[in-house]
Each structure stands twice: as C-alpha cells, then as structure tokens.
Amino acid sequence: MRIRILITLLITCFAVIEATPAALKVGLIYDVTGRGDLSFCDAAYAGAKKAKDEWGFKLTEVTPSLSTDNELTLRRLAKLKYDLIIGVGFLFQEPMNRVASDFPDVKFALIDAVIEQPNVASLTYRAHEGTFLAGVISALKTEEKQIGFIGGMKVPLVEAFEIGYRAGITATNPDLKLVADYVGVTPQAFNDPAKAKELALSQYNRGIDIILAAAGASGLGVLEAAKATQKSIIWVDSNGNNLAPGLVLTSVIKGVEISVYETIKSVQEGNFSGGLKEYGLKEGGVEYIIDDVNRALLSDEILEQVETFKAKIIAGDIVVPHERQ
C-alpha cells in the first residue's frame, strides 16, 4: 500500500515538473556604446528589466566592441537555444538576417531596421514625428535666427531625426536656419563624446542657442557643451530632462522601452509574431516629454501650438518627411 502511494506521489511530482514551463532565456545585444549611454541602449535595457522583474527569466546582456563579430555573437546565443534574441540597432540587420534564416525555431527582434523573416520582429519608430514637435518647440523658444542639430553616424536612420526637426522648425518659422553636423560616418560616431562636444561648442559659440542631439553616447558631449555655455539642448531616445535642469527643453523618446517589453511579453505569453512593428505618435510609441523638471521652460502658448501640430500629425493632415528630397 505504501509503495503504491509512493509511486502515485512520484508520478504526480513528475507531472507537475513537466507542466511547469521553463523560464525564458532572453539575449540582449547592444550596439557599440552599451549600457550607460543615457539614451538608446539604456531604454532597451529598461524594457528588458521591466519584463525580467515581472517574469523572472534569465537575461543575458552583451556589449560588443568595434572588433566583435556580431554574427558570431548571435549564432552563439541561437545555438544555446535562447527563446528570444534582441539586437539593439540597425547594425545587426545583415548578421541577424543570416542567423535567423539558419535558426528558424529561435525568435529574434531587431530595433531600428527591418528583416523580412517570420521569426524576426522588426521594431521601428517614426522618430521624425517626435523631432518635428521638437522643431516647433525650438522655433518658438530660440532667441536667435539659427538652431543646431548634431547627429551621430551619418546614415538615413539618424538623418531622419534631422529632417523631421528641420520640418518642424520650417513649419513654425520659415525664416529660421538649421545648422546640422554629424560626428562621423562609422559606428564609432555613436561613442565619441569628445568630438560631439567640439561640434556643439562650435555651434553654441557661433550664436546657436538650442541643439538637438541624436548621437547615442556621443550626445553626452553635447550635454557637456550645453552646461559649459549654459545654452539649451534637446535630448532623444530616453527622458533626459533631469540631466541638466533648466537647459534640457524636452526629450523626444522612441518607444524602445515599451517595444522591448511588449516583444518579451509576447514570447512569455506564447503569441509572438514576426513582421514589422511600427511605433509613432499615433501608437504612443513616440513622444516629447513634459514633466516637473522642464515644465517651467515651456509656456502654455508654446505647448498649445505643439499639441495642435501633434493632433494634425496623428490625424494624417501633416505627413512628416524622413528622407531628403
């Protein structure tokens, strides 16, 4: 009788073990800047951490160097049967395309670029809609006739920030001029604060009083220049309003945090799907931030005009450009 009871208990225990799903394994591979950029990579980590805190899975973070073979890193995680592998940035597009093809049972997510494979979720953002609104703010706040922009790597993805910004400025005051500089033409341009600071100081010293920085970790150099000259800056990708209170007019955020969280959630709940996932003002995936830190910098009249433009973009009455004409 005791033996029979013991066997029954063992069978029940095994059944419970089999019914308990294994914890997820998620790999988060950053671009060359890694965590600590107070921008793009930090936003991706915030989304992954929120999901990890909720479900308690294994999160592996990888920060490549310029000499790292991104494809090899992706393959290593895929061979270890990670449930989801996230590439933070467009630089992963080509290597992830190849690896995803070789590992059709592994789920992938790519931020800021598109891969047309069923096991890849392509997370993209109409950030130019957000920088358009930042352009409206800059045009209404500037006391000069020219406004600045500093980008990281000169590629279409970053140029879209500039193009949207320029469109917002022109729509508000066509007499204003936008001066745009880029840190470089290689991925290192996203991690060169010294060069970005040099460019920013040059712009500020020529009379520009507001600069939008879309440069990854290089944006920290623009921030230093803003502090040194006590002139204004607009941050992107994450909320940087508190980085220099009184100087950061606003922050234009992309939905990197929420899109990473939602992608992990879809894997956790078993309803992951590949394909394009686009986030803009309409979807709540792009926004300009007004909080207690910067609220006093922007008058009600300015915010009313910004909200009017925002409503027109959401309604489709204004289509913000993102490519050079």
C-alpha positions in Angstrom: 0.0 0.0 0.0 2.8 2.4 1.0 4.7 1.5 -2.2 1.6 2.3 -4.3 1.1 5.6 -2.5 4.8 6.5 -3.1 4.6 5.7 -6.8 1.5 7.8 -7.1 3.2 10.7 -5.4 6.3 10.4 -7.7 4.1 10.3 -10.8 2.3 13.4 -9.5 5.6 15.2 -8.9 6.9 14.4 -12.3 3.6 15.6 -13.9 3.9 19.0 -12.0 7.5 19.4 -13.2 6.6 18.6 -16.8 3.7 21.1 -16.6 5.8 23.9 -15.3 7.2 25.8 -18.2 11.0 26.5 -18.2 11.9 30.1 -17.6 12.7 32.1 -20.7 16.2 32.8 -21.9 16.5 36.3 -23.4 19.6 37.7 -25.0 20.0 41.5 -25.3 22.9 42.5 -27.6 23.7 46.3 -27.5 25.4 48.3 -30.1 29.0 49.5 -29.5 28.0 52.1 -26.9 26.4 49.6 -24.5 24.5 50.4 -21.3 25.2 53.8 -19.7 24.6 55.9 -22.8 21.5 57.5 -21.0 19.8 57.0 -24.3 19.2 54.2 -26.8 20.8 51.2 -25.0 19.5 52.2 -21.6 16.0 52.4 -23.0 16.3 48.9 -24.3 17.6 47.6 -21.0 14.8 49.4 -19.1 12.2 47.4 -21.2 14.0 44.1 -20.7 14.5 44.7 -17.0 10.8 45.6 -16.5 9.9 42.2 -18.2 12.5 40.4 -16.1 11.2 41.8 -12.9 7.7 40.7 -13.9 8.5 37.1 -15.0 11.9 36.3 -13.5 13.6 34.9 -16.6 17.3 34.7 -17.5 18.5 37.9 -19.2 22.0 37.9 -20.8 23.4 41.2 -21.9 26.2 41.5 -24.4 28.1 44.7 -25.3 30.2 44.2 -28.4 33.4 46.1 -29.2 34.2 47.5 -32.6 36.1 44.3 -33.3 33.3 42.0 -32.2 31.7 39.7 -34.8 28.0 40.4 -34.3 27.0 37.4 -36.4 29.2 35.1 -34.2 27.5 36.5 -31.1 24.0 36.0 -32.5 24.9 32.4 -33.5 26.3 31.6 -30.1 23.1 32.6 -28.4 21.0 30.8 -31.0 22.9 27.6 -30.6 22.3 27.9 -26.8 18.6 27.8 -27.7 17.7 31.3 -26.3 14.0 31.9 -26.6 14.4 35.5 -27.8 17.5 37.4 -29.1 17.2 41.1 -29.4 19.6 43.2 -31.5 19.8 46.8 -30.4 20.4 48.9 -33.5 20.4 48.8 -37.3 24.0 47.4 -37.4 22.5 44.0 -36.6 20.4 43.9 -39.7 22.6 41.9 -42.0 24.1 39.4 -39.5 20.7 38.8 -37.9 19.1 38.2 -41.3 21.6 35.4 -41.9 21.4 33.8 -38.4 17.6 34.0 -38.3 17.5 32.0 -41.6 19.7 29.3 -40.1 17.7 29.1 -36.8 14.0 29.3 -37.8 12.9 28.0 -34.4 14.6 30.8 -32.5 12.8 34.1 -32.1 14.6 37.4 -32.9 13.8 41.1 -32.5 15.6 43.9 -34.3 15.5 47.5 -33.3 15.5 50.3 -35.9 15.7 48.1 -39.0 13.6 45.6 -41.0 14.2 41.9 -41.7 11.5 40.0 -43.6 11.6 36.7 -41.9 8.7 35.1 -39.9 10.8 34.6 -36.8 12.0 38.2 -36.6 10.0 41.1 -35.1 11.3 44.4 -36.7 10.8 47.2 -34.2 10.8 50.6 -35.9 9.9 54.1 -34.9 8.7 57.2 -36.7 11.1 59.3 -34.5 11.0 62.1 -37.1 7.4 62.8 -35.9 8.8 63.5 -32.5 11.7 65.6 -33.7 9.2 67.6 -35.8 7.5 68.6 -32.5 10.9 69.4 -31.0 11.5 71.6 -34.0 8.3 73.5 -33.2 9.5 74.0 -29.6 12.9 75.2 -30.8 11.5 77.6 -33.3 9.2 79.1 -30.6 12.0 79.2 -27.9 15.0 80.4 -29.8 16.2 84.0 -29.5 18.5 83.6 -32.5 17.9 83.1 -36.2 19.6 79.7 -36.2 19.2 76.4 -34.4 21.5 73.4 -34.2 21.5 69.6 -34.7 24.2 67.1 -34.0 23.8 63.6 -35.2 26.0 60.5 -34.5 26.7 58.4 -37.6 25.6 60.0 -40.8 23.1 57.3 -42.0 19.5 57.7 -43.2 18.2 56.5 -39.8 19.8 59.4 -38.0 19.3 61.8 -40.8 15.5 61.2 -40.4 15.8 62.9 -36.9 17.3 66.0 -38.6 14.8 66.0 -41.5 11.8 65.9 -39.1 13.4 68.5 -36.9 14.0 70.8 -39.8 10.4 70.3 -41.0 9.0 71.3 -37.6 11.2 74.4 -37.5 10.2 75.5 -41.0 6.5 74.9 -40.4 6.7 77.2 -37.4 9.1 79.9 -38.7 10.5 79.5 -42.2 12.9 82.4 -41.6 15.0 80.2 -39.2 18.1 78.3 -40.2 19.1 74.8 -39.1 22.8 74.0 -38.8 23.4 70.3 -38.9 26.7 68.4 -38.1 27.5 64.7 -37.7 30.1 63.1 -35.5 31.2 60.7 -38.2 30.4 58.0 -40.8 31.3 54.9 -38.8 29.6 53.2 -35.8 32.2 54.8 -33.6 30.4 58.1 -34.2 27.8 57.0 -31.6 30.5 56.7 -28.9 32.7 59.8 -29.3 31.6 62.4 -26.8 34.8 64.4 -27.3 34.1 65.0 -31.0 30.4 65.8 -30.3 31.4 68.3 -27.6 33.7 70.0 -30.0 31.0 70.3 -32.6 28.5 71.5 -30.1 30.8 74.2 -28.7 31.4 75.4 -32.2 27.7 75.7 -32.8 27.0 77.4 -29.5 29.9 79.8 -29.9 28.6 80.9 -33.3 25.3 82.1 -31.7 23.1 78.9 -31.8 21.2 78.7 -28.6 19.4 75.3 -29.0 20.9 72.0 -30.2 19.0 68.7 -30.7 21.5 65.8 -30.1 20.7 62.5 -31.8 24.0 60.8 -31.3 23.8 57.9 -28.8 26.5 58.1 -26.2 28.2 61.0 -28.1 25.2 63.1 -27.0 26.9 63.2 -23.6 29.5 65.5 -25.2 26.8 67.8 -26.5 25.3 67.9 -22.9 28.7 68.9 -21.5 28.9 71.8 -24.1 25.4 72.9 -23.1 26.4 73.0 -19.5 29.6 74.9 -20.3 27.8 77.5 -22.3 24.5 77.5 -20.3 22.6 77.1 -23.5 19.7 74.8 -24.4 19.7 71.2 -25.6 17.0 68.7 -26.6 17.6 65.0 -25.7 16.4 61.9 -27.6 15.6 58.2 -27.1 15.1 58.4 -23.3 13.9 61.1 -20.8 17.0 63.2 -20.2 15.1 66.3 -18.8 16.9 65.8 -15.4 20.4 65.6 -16.9 20.7 69.4 -16.9 17.6 71.0 -15.3 16.9 74.4 -16.9 18.8 73.5 -20.0 17.0 70.5 -21.4 14.0 71.9 -23.1 12.4 68.5 -23.7 13.3 64.9 -24.6 12.0 63.1 -27.7 11.6 59.4 -26.8 11.1 56.5 -29.1 9.2 53.5 -27.8 12.3 51.3 -27.4 11.5 50.5 -23.8 7.8 49.6 -24.4 8.5 47.7 -27.6 11.2 45.6 -26.0 8.9 44.9 -23.1 5.9 44.0 -25.3 8.1 41.7 -27.5 9.3 39.8 -24.5 5.7 39.6 -23.2 4.6 38.1 -26.5 7.1 35.3 -26.1 6.2 34.8 -22.5 2.5 34.5 -23.4 3.1 32.4 -26.5 1.8 34.8 -29.1 5.0 36.2 -30.6 4.7 37.1 -34.3 7.4 38.3 -36.7 7.0 41.2 -39.1 7.1 45.0 -38.9 6.0 46.6 -35.6 6.0 50.4 -36.2 5.6 53.0 -33.4 4.8 56.6 -34.0 2.8 59.4 -32.3 -0.5 57.7 -33.2 0.6 54.5 -31.5 2.0 56.3 -28.5 5.5 54.9 -29.4 7.0 58.4 -30.0 6.5 61.4 -27.7 8.0 64.6 -26.4 8.3 64.7 -22.6 6.9 67.4 -20.3 7.4 66.8 -16.6 8.1 68.7 -13.4 11.7 69.2 -14.4 11.1 71.1 -17.7 7.5 72.3 -17.4 8.5 75.8 -16.4 10.6 76.2 -19.5 7.7 75.9 -21.9 4.8 78.3 -21.8 1.2 77.3 -22.2 1.2 79.1 -25.6 4.1 77.0 -26.8 2.5 73.8 -25.6 -0.8 74.6 -27.3 0.9 75.1 -30.6 2.9 71.9 -30.2 -0.3 69.9 -29.4 -2.0 71.4 -32.4 0.8 70.1 -34.7 0.7 66.8 -32.9 -3.0 66.3 -33.5 -2.6 67.1 -37.2 0.2 64.5 -37.5 -1.9 61.9 -35.7 -4.9 62.7 -37.9 -2.7 62.4 -41.1 -3.2 66.1 -42.0 0.6 66.5 -41.7 2.9 63.8 -43.1 6.4 64.4 -41.6 9.2 63.8 -44.1 12.0 61.5 -43.2 14.0 61.4 -46.4 16.0 64.1 -48.2 14.2 65.5 -51.2 
